[in-house]
Amino acid sequence: MKIFLLLLCSLALFRADPTRMHLQFHCEYNVGKWCGWLTVYEADWLKNDVVRQEEFCETGITKHFHYEINGDGDGSPEYEWSYQLYHNCSSGGQRFCLEPKNTQDVPVNGIWSVEFEADLYNAGSKTQCSLNTPAAEFNY
């Protein structure tokens, strides 16, 4: 029992190395102003850890995000990074929730880079994203 408690305490104190993340999203030019709510998270089997949330509007074709994220480390040897993007880059301003099918996995030790890129036009499901509740008030 003492060994288990010691192991549990050491996991709580574990601080992992940062991951550099670049996300870029493209929207067809004729849409004009388009907006979104981005949630970046580390996927875990018990509960996904949300590490960034950002609301934005863009009038250009591409929106870039650059982050350096220091995860807390959950004891696993890898980070499993992903995102959800609730956006209105669509015909008629419809809203979609876009989430990649696979995570980007990198080792916890060392400084690593992750890239996500997506074409948004009418992409995703027509449902509210599960991790970004503030997007429900998204009125653009």
C-alpha positions in Angstrom: 0.0 0.0 0.0 2.8 2.4 0.9 4.5 1.8 -2.5 1.2 2.5 -4.3 0.8 5.8 -2.4 4.4 6.8 -3.2 3.9 6.0 -6.9 0.7 8.0 -6.9 2.4 11.0 -5.3 5.3 10.8 -7.7 2.9 10.9 -10.7 1.3 14.0 -9.3 4.6 15.8 -9.1 5.7 14.7 -12.6 6.1 17.6 -15.0 6.5 16.7 -18.7 8.4 18.5 -21.4 6.5 21.0 -23.6 5.0 20.2 -27.0 5.1 22.9 -29.7 1.9 22.8 -31.7 0.9 24.5 -35.0 -2.7 24.3 -36.2 -3.8 25.8 -39.5 -7.3 25.9 -40.8 -8.3 26.9 -44.4 -11.7 28.4 -45.4 -12.8 29.0 -48.9 -12.3 32.6 -50.0 -15.8 33.5 -51.0 -17.2 32.9 -47.4 -15.9 36.2 -46.2 -15.8 36.5 -42.4 -15.8 33.1 -40.6 -15.5 32.3 -37.0 -14.8 29.4 -34.7 -14.2 28.1 -31.2 -11.0 26.0 -30.9 -10.5 23.5 -28.1 -7.1 21.8 -27.9 -6.8 18.8 -25.6 -4.7 15.8 -24.6 -6.8 12.6 -25.0 -6.9 10.3 -22.0 -8.9 7.2 -21.5 -10.5 8.5 -18.3 -11.1 12.2 -19.2 -9.7 14.5 -21.9 -7.6 17.3 -20.6 -8.5 20.6 -22.2 -5.3 22.7 -22.4 -6.4 25.6 -24.6 -9.7 27.2 -25.7 -9.8 30.2 -28.1 -12.6 32.0 -29.9 -11.7 33.8 -33.1 -13.0 35.4 -36.3 -11.0 35.6 -39.6 -11.6 37.3 -42.9 -8.6 35.7 -44.7 -8.4 32.2 -46.1 -6.1 30.6 -43.4 -6.1 30.9 -39.6 -2.9 29.8 -37.8 -2.5 28.9 -34.1 0.9 28.4 -32.4 1.1 27.0 -28.9 3.8 25.7 -26.6 2.0 23.4 -24.2 3.4 22.1 -20.9 1.3 19.0 -20.1 0.9 17.8 -16.5 1.8 14.2 -17.5 -0.6 11.5 -16.6 2.1 8.8 -16.2 1.7 7.5 -19.8 4.8 7.6 -22.0 3.1 9.7 -24.7 0.9 12.7 -25.2 -2.1 12.1 -27.5 -3.0 15.6 -28.8 -6.2 16.5 -30.6 -8.6 19.3 -31.1 -12.2 20.2 -31.7 -13.2 23.2 -33.8 -16.7 24.5 -33.9 -16.9 26.7 -36.9 -19.2 28.4 -39.5 -17.0 28.1 -42.6 -19.8 26.8 -44.7 -22.4 27.6 -47.3 -25.1 29.6 -45.6 -23.2 30.0 -42.3 -24.1 26.5 -41.0 -22.1 25.4 -38.0 -20.0 22.3 -37.9 -17.9 20.5 -35.3 -14.6 19.2 -36.7 -12.4 16.8 -34.9 -9.5 14.7 -36.5 -10.0 11.0 -36.7 -6.6 10.3 -35.1 -4.6 11.9 -32.3 -1.0 13.2 -32.9 1.1 11.2 -30.4 4.5 12.3 -29.2 6.7 11.2 -26.3 6.3 13.0 -23.0 10.1 13.3 -22.6 11.8 15.8 -24.9 10.5 18.8 -26.9 8.4 17.7 -29.8 6.3 19.4 -32.5 2.8 18.6 -33.7 1.1 19.9 -36.8 -2.6 19.8 -37.6 -4.1 21.2 -40.9 -7.7 21.1 -42.2 -9.8 22.4 -44.9 -13.0 23.6 -43.2 -15.5 24.3 -45.9 -18.7 22.3 -44.9 -16.4 20.0 -42.9 -17.4 18.2 -39.7 -20.6 17.1 -38.1 -23.6 19.3 -37.6 -23.6 18.9 -33.9 -22.3 20.9 -30.9 -18.7 19.9 -30.0 -18.6 17.9 -26.8 -15.6 19.7 -25.2 -16.4 23.4 -25.9 -19.6 24.4 -24.2 -19.0 28.2 -24.6 -19.5 27.7 -28.3 -23.2 27.3 -27.7 -23.3 31.1 -27.4 -21.4 31.5 -30.6 -23.5 34.2 -32.5 -21.7 35.3 -35.7 
